[in-house]
């Protein structure tokens, strides 16, 4: 689920489908992240949707800490208007229950 707030009359809630494809899993893994979302609430703009394509590198620093960065292409349809964005993305992930490494289960 994703929530976007712009002002009191312009806020949208989306359901999401977000598969991530990881190639060469390990300490440095290339990934492609595909996202599609469709608005399910009523707002100043209704029936909007968006899609996103992100490609990047995920780097593991330890068993429970990794970071990822990549290039992002996003498209939005808000009523009769369309918008496309190109950008970069960066994130840090802390795993609470990751009990495996490249070599296998620990």
Secondary structure by P-SEA (a helix, b strand, c coil): cbbbbccccbbbbbbbbbbbbbccccccccbbbbbbbbbccccccccccbbbbbbbbbbbcccccbbbbbbbbbbbbcccbbbbbbbcccbbbbbccccccccccc
